[in-house]
């Protein structure tokens, strides 16, 4: 077991949920992902596609851009970590521009963004699992090292296993041929990867606490999702695996929206720390309007200026990954004195 540090216990047992049972199950644990998967697969199989583009534009793409607006609107964070955020943004922009200039195109930048996204998604799942742990048992603060590394490794493997299918994932780069050469496409390591979620869930069962119900549901949903992806790849059900990959993108984006909604709700009392305080006070309608505007912009730009849109969206994605790595740390989300 990792070392733990005691923090002041609250006077009453806290709820382990972030937004509430129904909202957490629908948004953060994303228990509807099998339905999304079924709809995407049916659309690909019988309705000749189109749903992927809709889901990407309405759900996936906006979640990358919303981070930029949050950073720009956050007076408190800019005042406390403005220099760090400026450096992170500048270095990310320099890396993006450097790859473009060095190669004369976007292929390398898109590849870097893909690999960064793999790590980012894994880190988000693990981070939210830690938030649930602290939320449910605030008197116990552990490093979460086992869960952190095992869950991240499992999710990264599942993504790369999906990439080893080639086709839509590997047509433009030799990376995936390299993945195939280390036997991912043959499934040699699938059995070991599938042992990871079993170990995670067994560890949770051994340390069962009813206050952690929300964490158990979220962790179980994440483990089931990526286990299903590995199994589909192992069975060579590529069409199903590709449909599930779209569901994973939706899961990740919606999980992020749910977490942001909880975070903004906690900070609504200090909305004066925002340049536009009404965003914090009316977060839900503001988010809906933003999603609608971004969906329209995404569909329009993809049709009229596809190269410019890919370039802009790749940069926004990198900034999203970089800034999220700075903003969402457990000590910042749950200060030791106010868990």
C-alpha positions in Angstrom: 0.0 0.0 0.0 1.2 3.5 -0.7 1.9 6.0 2.0 -1.1 8.1 3.0 -1.5 11.4 4.6 -4.4 12.3 6.9 -6.4 15.4 6.2 -9.1 16.9 8.4 -12.2 14.8 8.2 -15.5 16.6 7.5 -18.2 16.7 10.1 -20.5 14.5 8.0 -19.8 11.8 5.4 -19.6 13.4 2.0 -21.4 12.2 -1.1 -19.1 10.2 -3.4 -20.9 11.6 -6.4 -19.8 14.7 -8.2 -22.9 16.0 -9.9 -25.3 13.4 -8.4 -26.1 9.8 -9.1 -28.0 10.2 -12.3 -25.8 12.8 -13.9 -22.6 11.0 -12.9 -23.8 7.7 -14.3 -24.9 9.4 -17.6 -22.0 11.8 -18.1 -18.9 10.8 -16.1 -19.2 7.0 -15.8 -20.9 7.1 -19.3 -22.9 4.0 -18.8 -24.6 4.8 -22.1 -21.4 3.9 -24.1 -22.8 0.5 -25.2 -25.8 2.4 -26.8 -23.5 4.9 -28.5 -21.4 1.9 -29.8 -24.5 0.2 -31.2 -25.7 3.3 -32.9 -22.3 4.0 -34.5 -21.9 0.4 -35.6 -25.4 0.3 -37.1 -24.7 3.6 -38.9 -21.4 2.3 -40.3 -22.9 -1.1 -41.3 -26.3 -0.2 -42.6 -26.6 3.6 -43.0 -23.3 4.2 -44.8 -21.6 6.4 -42.2 -22.0 10.1 -41.3 -22.7 9.7 -37.6 -19.0 9.7 -36.8 -18.6 13.2 -38.3 -21.7 14.4 -36.4 -20.4 13.1 -33.1 -16.9 14.4 -33.7 -18.2 17.9 -34.5 -20.9 18.1 -31.8 -19.2 16.3 -29.0 -15.5 15.6 -29.6 -14.0 18.7 -31.2 -15.6 21.4 -28.9 -14.1 19.8 -25.8 -10.6 20.6 -27.0 -11.5 24.3 -27.7 -13.4 24.8 -24.4 -10.1 24.6 -22.5 -8.7 27.6 -24.3 -11.8 29.7 -23.3 -11.6 28.5 -19.7 -8.0 29.5 -19.4 -8.6 32.9 -21.0 -11.5 33.6 -18.7 -10.0 32.4 -15.5 -8.7 35.5 -13.7 -7.7 33.6 -10.6 -5.6 31.0 -12.4 -4.0 33.5 -14.7 -3.1 35.6 -11.6 -1.7 32.6 -9.7 -0.1 30.6 -12.6 -0.1 33.0 -15.5 3.6 32.7 -16.1 3.5 28.9 -16.2 0.5 28.9 -18.5 2.1 31.4 -20.8 5.3 29.3 -21.0 3.2 26.1 -21.6 1.3 27.8 -24.4 4.4 29.3 -26.0 6.3 26.0 -25.9 3.4 24.1 -27.3 3.0 26.6 -30.1 6.7 26.4 -30.8 6.7 22.6 -31.0 3.7 22.7 -33.3 5.2 25.3 -35.6 8.6 23.5 -35.5 7.2 20.2 -36.6 5.3 21.9 -39.4 8.3 23.9 -40.7 10.7 20.9 -40.3 8.6 18.5 -42.3 6.7 20.9 -44.6 3.4 19.5 -43.7 1.0 18.5 -40.9 1.6 14.7 -40.8 4.1 14.8 -38.0 2.1 17.3 -36.0 -1.0 15.1 -36.4 0.9 12.1 -35.3 2.3 13.9 -32.2 -1.3 15.0 -31.4 -2.6 11.5 -31.7 0.1 10.1 -29.4 -0.4 12.9 -26.9 -4.1 12.3 -27.0 -3.6 8.7 -26.1 -1.7 9.7 -23.0 -4.1 12.6 -22.2 -7.2 10.3 -22.3 -5.5 7.7 -20.1 -4.5 10.5 -17.6 -8.0 11.9 -17.6 -9.6 8.6 -16.7 -7.0 8.0 -14.0 -7.3 11.5 -12.7 -11.1 11.4 -12.3 -10.8 8.0 -10.6 -8.5 9.8 -8.0 -11.0 12.7 -7.7 -13.7 10.1 -6.8 -11.4 8.5 -4.3 -10.7 11.8 -2.5 -14.3 12.9 -2.8 -15.6 9.6 -1.2 -12.9 9.3 1.5 -11.5 12.8 2.2 -9.8 11.7 5.4 -7.5 9.4 3.4 -5.1 10.9 0.8 -2.9 8.4 -1.0 -0.6 8.8 -4.0 -2.7 6.4 -6.0 0.4 5.2 -7.8 -0.8 1.6 -8.5 -4.0 2.8 -10.0 -2.3 5.7 -11.8 0.2 3.6 -13.7 -1.7 0.4 -14.2 -4.8 2.2 -15.5 -2.8 4.5 -17.8 -0.8 1.6 -19.2 -4.0 -0.4 -19.8 -5.7 2.5 -21.7 -2.5 3.3 -23.7 -2.2 -0.4 -24.7 -5.8 -0.5 -25.8 -5.4 2.6 -28.0 -2.2 1.2 -29.6 -3.9 -2.2 -30.1 -6.6 -0.4 -32.0 -4.0 1.5 -34.0 -2.4 -1.8 -34.9 -5.4 -2.6 -37.0 -4.0 -0.2 -39.6 -6.5 0.9 -42.3 -8.0 4.2 -41.3 -5.6 4.5 -38.4 -2.3 3.8 -40.2 -2.6 4.7 -43.8 -0.5 7.9 -43.4 2.3 7.0 -41.2 4.8 4.2 -40.6 4.2 4.3 -36.8 1.5 1.6 -37.0 3.7 -0.7 -39.0 6.1 -0.4 -36.1 3.4 -1.3 -33.6 2.6 -4.4 -35.7 6.3 -5.4 -35.6 6.2 -5.6 -31.8 3.3 -8.0 -32.0 0.5 -5.8 -31.0 -1.4 -6.6 -34.1 -0.9 -10.3 -33.3 -2.4 -9.9 -29.9 0.5 -11.5 -28.1 0.2 -9.1 -25.1 -3.6 -9.0 -25.0 -3.8 -11.5 -22.1 -1.5 -9.4 -20.0 -3.3 -6.2 -20.8 -6.7 -7.7 -19.9 -5.2 -8.8 -16.5 -4.7 -5.1 -15.6 -8.4 -4.2 -15.2 -9.0 -7.4 -13.2 -6.1 -6.4 -10.9 -7.5 -2.9 -10.5 -11.0 -4.1 -9.7 -9.8 -6.9 -7.4 -7.8 -4.3 -5.4 -10.9 -2.1 -5.1 -13.0 -5.1 -3.9 -10.4 -5.9 -1.3 -10.6 -2.3 0.0 -14.4 -2.0 -0.4 -16.0 1.2 1.1 -19.7 2.1 0.3 -18.7 5.7 0.1 -16.7 4.9 -3.0 -19.7 3.6 -5.0 -19.3 6.4 -7.6 -15.6 5.5 -8.1 -16.4 1.8 -8.5 -19.0 2.5 -11.2 -16.7 4.9 -13.1 -13.7 2.6 -12.9 -15.8 -0.4 -13.9 -17.2 1.4 -16.9 -13.7 2.5 -18.1 -12.3 -1.0 -17.6 -15.2 -2.6 -19.5 -14.9 -0.1 -22.4 -11.2 -0.6 -23.1 -11.4 -4.4 -22.4 -14.1 -4.6 -25.0 -11.9 -2.8 -27.4 -9.0 -5.2 -26.9 -11.3 -8.2 -27.2 -12.8 -7.0 -30.5 -9.3 -6.4 -31.8 -8.2 -9.9 -30.7 -11.2 -11.4 -32.5 -10.4 -9.4 -35.6 -13.8 -7.7 -35.6 -12.3 -4.6 -37.0 -15.6 -2.9 -38.0 -16.8 -3.3 -34.4 -13.5 -2.1 -33.0 -13.7 1.1 -35.2 -17.2 1.8 -34.1 -16.1 1.3 -30.4 -13.3 3.8 -31.1 -15.8 6.5 -31.9 -17.6 5.6 -28.7 -14.4 6.1 -26.8 -14.0 9.5 -28.2 -17.5 10.4 -27.1 -16.9 8.9 -23.7 -13.8 11.0 -23.2 -15.4 14.2 -24.3 -18.6 13.8 -22.2 -16.6 12.7 -19.2 -14.6 16.0 -19.6 -17.8 18.1 -19.8 -19.2 16.4 -16.7 -16.1 17.0 -14.7 -15.9 20.7 -15.9 -19.5 21.1 -14.8 -18.7 19.8 -11.3 -15.6 22.0 -11.1 -17.5 25.1 -12.2 -20.2 24.4 -9.7 -17.7 24.3 -6.9 -16.3 27.7 -8.0 -19.6 29.4 -8.6 -19.4 31.3 -5.3 -16.1 32.8 -6.4 -17.3 33.7 -9.9 -15.8 37.2 -9.4 -12.5 35.5 -10.2 -13.6 35.1 -13.8 -13.4 37.9 -16.4 -16.9 36.8 -17.6 -18.5 35.7 -14.3 -21.8 34.8 -15.9 -20.1 31.8 -17.5 -19.6 30.3 -14.1 -23.0 31.4 -12.9 -24.8 29.9 -15.9 -22.4 27.2 -16.9 -24.9 24.6 -18.3 -26.6 27.0 -20.8 -23.3 28.5 -21.7 -21.8 25.1 -22.4 -24.8 24.1 -24.6 -24.5 27.4 -26.6 -20.8 26.8 -27.0 -21.3 23.2 -28.2 -23.8 24.4 -30.8 -21.6 27.2 -32.1 -18.5 24.9 -32.3 -20.5 22.2 -34.0 -21.6 24.6 -36.7 -18.1 26.1 -37.1 -16.5 22.6 -37.2 -18.9 21.3 -39.9 -18.6 24.5 -41.9 -14.8 24.7 -41.7 -14.3 21.0 -42.4 -16.3 21.4 -45.6 -14.9 24.8 -46.9 -11.3 25.0 -45.6 -10.4 21.4 -44.5 -6.6 21.9 -44.4 -6.9 25.1 -42.3 -9.4 23.4 -40.0 -7.1 20.4 -39.5 -4.2 22.8 -38.7 -6.2 24.9 -36.3 -7.8 21.9 -34.6 -4.4 20.1 -34.2 -3.0 23.2 -32.5 -6.1 23.5 -30.2 -5.8 19.8 -29.3 -2.1 20.2 -28.3 -2.9 23.3 -26.2 -5.8 21.4 -24.6 -3.6 18.5 -23.6 -0.8 20.8 -22.3 -3.1 23.1 -20.3 -5.1 20.2 -18.8 -1.8 18.7 -17.6 -1.2 21.9 -15.7 -4.7 22.7 -14.4 -6.1 19.4 -13.1 -3.8 18.3 -10.4 -5.3 16.7 -7.2 -3.6 19.3 -4.9 -5.3 22.0 -6.9 -8.6 20.3 -7.2 -8.7 19.2 -3.5 -6.5 21.4 -1.3 -5.3 19.6 1.8 -7.3 21.9 4.1 -10.5 21.8 2.1 -10.9 18.2 0.8 
